[in-house]
Amino acid sequence: MIQGVEVGVGEFAEALLARVRAARADLVAAVAAEDAYAVAVAQDELDDMMRLARWHGLDVEAAGTDEE
């Protein structure tokens, strides 16, 4: 932890869920652009963020961040 900086659990969870949403949007944009490299990068980011969210006990489906 950085000295003197505290982040609440709620703030951490919201930031992590925001990263999941952003990664999902990046993936959608990459697919729409038909950019294979960008799709691979975006998919890796989304996988990482989903894994991290689940590891911290966040329900990405209930938070509205999972695929429809």
DOPA-389433 format. One record per residue: residue number from 0; residue in one letter; x, y, z of N, C-alpha, C in turn. Coordinates in nm, 2 decimals, decimal comma, always signed. Each point is the difference from the previous one (the first is absolute). Example, Ala and Ser with C-alpha at 12.3 -4.5 7.8 and 13.67 -1.06 7.14 Angstrom:
2
<semar 0; 'a'; <+1,32; -0,57; +0,78>; <-0,09; +0,12; +0,00>; <+0,09; +0,12; +0,00>> <semar 1; 's'; <-0,04; +0,11; -0,07>; <+0,09; +0,11; +0,00>; <-0,08; +0,11; +0,08>> 
This chain:
68
<semar 0; 'm'; <+0,08; -0,12; +0,00>; <-0,08; +0,12; +0,00>; <+0,09; +0,12; +0,00>> <semar 1; 'i'; <-0,04; +0,10; -0,07>; <+0,07; +0,13; -0,01>; <-0,03; +0,07; +0,14>> <semar 2; 'q'; <+0,10; +0,05; +0,06>; <-0,01; +0,06; +0,13>; <-0,10; +0,12; -0,01>> <semar 3; 'g'; <-0,10; +0,00; +0,09>; <-0,10; +0,10; +0,01>; <-0,11; -0,01; -0,10>> <semar 4; 'v'; <-0,01; -0,10; -0,08>; <-0,11; -0,02; -0,10>; <-0,08; -0,12; +0,04>> <semar 5; 'e'; <-0,13; +0,02; +0,02>; <-0,09; -0,11; +0,03>; <-0,11; +0,00; -0,10>> <semar 6; 'v'; <-0,03; -0,12; -0,05>; <-0,11; -0,02; -0,09>; <-0,10; -0,09; +0,07>> <semar 7; 'g'; <-0,13; +0,05; +0,01>; <-0,10; -0,09; +0,05>; <-0,03; -0,12; -0,08>> <semar 8; 'v'; <-0,06; -0,10; +0,06>; <-0,03; -0,12; -0,07>; <-0,10; +0,03; -0,11>> <semar 9; 'g'; <-0,10; +0,09; +0,02>; <-0,10; +0,04; -0,09>; <+0,06; +0,07; -0,12>> <semar 10; 'e'; <+0,10; +0,09; +0,02>; <+0,07; +0,07; -0,10>; <+0,08; -0,10; -0,09>> <semar 11; 'f'; <+0,06; -0,09; +0,06>; <+0,08; -0,10; -0,07>; <-0,09; -0,09; -0,09>> <semar 12; 'a'; <-0,11; -0,04; +0,06>; <-0,09; -0,08; -0,08>; <-0,06; +0,07; -0,12>> <semar 13; 'e'; <-0,04; +0,13; +0,02>; <-0,05; +0,08; -0,11>; <+0,10; +0,02; -0,10>> <semar 14; 'a'; <+0,13; +0,03; +0,03>; <+0,10; +0,02; -0,09>; <+0,03; -0,13; -0,08>> <semar 15; 'l'; <+0,00; -0,11; +0,06>; <+0,02; -0,13; -0,06>; <-0,12; -0,03; -0,10>> <semar 16; 'l'; <-0,12; +0,02; +0,04>; <-0,11; -0,02; -0,09>; <+0,00; +0,10; -0,11>> <semar 17; 'a'; <+0,04; +0,12; +0,02>; <+0,02; +0,09; -0,11>; <+0,10; -0,05; -0,10>> <semar 18; 'r'; <+0,11; -0,06; +0,05>; <+0,10; -0,05; -0,10>; <-0,06; -0,12; -0,07>> <semar 19; 'v'; <-0,08; -0,08; +0,06>; <-0,07; -0,11; -0,08>; <-0,09; +0,06; -0,11>> <semar 20; 'r'; <-0,08; +0,10; +0,04>; <-0,08; +0,06; -0,10>; <+0,08; +0,07; -0,12>> <semar 21; 'a'; <+0,11; +0,06; +0,04>; <+0,08; +0,06; -0,10>; <+0,07; -0,10; -0,09>> <semar 22; 'a'; <+0,04; -0,11; +0,06>; <+0,06; -0,11; -0,08>; <-0,10; -0,06; -0,10>> <semar 23; 'r'; <-0,12; -0,01; +0,05>; <-0,11; -0,06; -0,08>; <-0,02; +0,10; -0,12>> <semar 24; 'a'; <-0,01; +0,13; +0,02>; <-0,02; +0,09; -0,10>; <+0,11; +0,00; -0,10>> <semar 25; 'd'; <+0,12; -0,01; +0,05>; <+0,12; -0,01; -0,09>; <-0,01; -0,12; -0,09>> <semar 26; 'l'; <-0,04; -0,11; +0,05>; <-0,02; -0,12; -0,08>; <-0,10; +0,01; -0,10>> <semar 27; 'v'; <-0,12; +0,06; +0,03>; <-0,10; +0,02; -0,10>; <+0,05; +0,09; -0,11>> <semar 28; 'a'; <+0,07; +0,11; +0,04>; <+0,05; +0,09; -0,10>; <+0,11; -0,07; -0,09>> <semar 29; 'a'; <+0,08; -0,08; +0,05>; <+0,10; -0,07; -0,08>; <-0,06; -0,10; -0,09>> <semar 30; 'v'; <-0,11; -0,07; +0,04>; <-0,07; -0,09; -0,08>; <-0,06; +0,07; -0,12>> <semar 31; 'a'; <-0,07; +0,12; +0,04>; <-0,06; +0,08; -0,11>; <+0,09; +0,05; -0,10>> <semar 32; 'a'; <+0,13; +0,03; +0,04>; <+0,10; +0,05; -0,09>; <+0,07; -0,11; -0,07>> <semar 33; 'e'; <-0,03; -0,13; +0,03>; <+0,06; -0,11; -0,06>; <+0,15; +0,00; +0,01>> <semar 34; 'd'; <+0,05; +0,04; +0,11>; <+0,14; +0,01; +0,03>; <+0,04; -0,12; +0,09>> <semar 35; 'a'; <+0,06; -0,10; -0,06>; <+0,03; -0,12; +0,07>; <+0,10; +0,02; +0,12>> <semar 36; 'y'; <+0,09; +0,08; -0,02>; <+0,10; +0,03; +0,11>; <-0,07; +0,07; +0,12>> <semar 37; 'a'; <-0,08; +0,10; -0,04>; <-0,07; +0,07; +0,11>; <-0,10; -0,09; +0,07>> <semar 38; 'v'; <-0,06; -0,09; -0,07>; <-0,10; -0,10; +0,06>; <+0,08; -0,08; +0,10>> <semar 39; 'a'; <+0,12; -0,05; -0,04>; <+0,08; -0,09; +0,09>; <+0,04; +0,08; +0,13>> <semar 40; 'v'; <+0,04; +0,12; -0,02>; <+0,04; +0,09; +0,11>; <-0,12; +0,02; +0,09>> <semar 41; 'a'; <-0,11; +0,04; -0,06>; <-0,12; +0,03; +0,08>; <-0,05; -0,12; +0,07>> <semar 42; 'q'; <+0,00; -0,11; -0,06>; <-0,04; -0,13; +0,06>; <+0,08; -0,03; +0,12>> <semar 43; 'd'; <+0,13; +0,01; -0,01>; <+0,10; -0,02; +0,11>; <-0,03; +0,09; +0,12>> <semar 44; 'e'; <-0,03; +0,13; -0,03>; <-0,03; +0,09; +0,10>; <-0,13; -0,03; +0,07>> <semar 45; 'l'; <-0,10; -0,04; -0,08>; <-0,13; -0,04; +0,06>; <+0,02; -0,12; +0,09>> <semar 46; 'd'; <+0,07; -0,10; -0,05>; <+0,02; -0,12; +0,07>; <+0,07; +0,03; +0,14>> <semar 47; 'd'; <+0,10; +0,08; -0,01>; <+0,08; +0,04; +0,12>; <-0,09; +0,07; +0,10>> <semar 48; 'm'; <-0,08; +0,10; -0,04>; <-0,09; +0,07; +0,09>; <-0,11; -0,08; +0,05>> <semar 49; 'm'; <-0,06; -0,09; -0,08>; <-0,10; -0,09; +0,05>; <+0,06; -0,10; +0,11>> <semar 50; 'r'; <+0,12; -0,05; -0,03>; <+0,06; -0,09; +0,10>; <+0,03; +0,07; +0,13>> <semar 51; 'l'; <+0,05; +0,13; -0,01>; <+0,03; +0,07; +0,12>; <-0,13; +0,04; +0,08>> <semar 52; 'a'; <-0,10; +0,03; -0,07>; <-0,13; +0,04; +0,06>; <-0,06; -0,13; +0,07>> <semar 53; 'r'; <+0,01; -0,11; -0,06>; <-0,06; -0,12; +0,06>; <+0,09; -0,04; +0,12>> <semar 54; 'w'; <+0,13; +0,02; -0,01>; <+0,09; -0,04; +0,10>; <-0,03; +0,08; +0,13>> <semar 55; 'h'; <-0,04; +0,13; -0,02>; <-0,04; +0,08; +0,11>; <-0,14; -0,01; +0,04>> <semar 56; 'g'; <-0,07; -0,10; -0,05>; <-0,14; -0,03; +0,04>; <-0,10; +0,09; -0,06>> <semar 57; 'l'; <+0,03; +0,07; -0,11>; <-0,10; +0,08; -0,06>; <-0,08; -0,08; -0,10>> <semar 58; 'd'; <-0,13; +0,02; +0,00>; <-0,09; -0,07; -0,09>; <-0,02; +0,09; -0,12>> <semar 59; 'v'; <+0,08; -0,03; -0,10>; <+0,00; +0,09; -0,12>; <-0,13; -0,02; -0,08>> <semar 60; 'e'; <-0,07; -0,11; +0,02>; <-0,13; -0,02; -0,07>; <-0,10; +0,09; +0,07>> <semar 61; 'a'; <-0,01; +0,00; +0,13>; <-0,10; +0,08; +0,07>; <+0,03; +0,15; -0,01>> <semar 62; 'a'; <+0,13; +0,04; -0,03>; <+0,04; +0,14; -0,01>; <-0,03; +0,05; -0,14>> <semar 63; 'g'; <-0,05; -0,08; -0,09>; <-0,04; +0,04; -0,13>; <+0,12; +0,01; -0,09>> <semar 64; 't'; <+0,11; -0,07; +0,03>; <+0,12; +0,01; -0,08>; <+0,02; -0,12; -0,08>> <semar 65; 'd'; <-0,08; -0,10; +0,01>; <+0,02; -0,13; -0,07>; <-0,08; +0,01; -0,14>> <semar 66; 'e'; <+0,04; -0,08; -0,09>; <-0,06; +0,00; -0,13>; <-0,15; -0,03; +0,01>> <semar 67; 'e'; <-0,07; +0,07; -0,08>; <-0,15; -0,02; -0,01>; <-0,03; -0,11; -0,09>> 
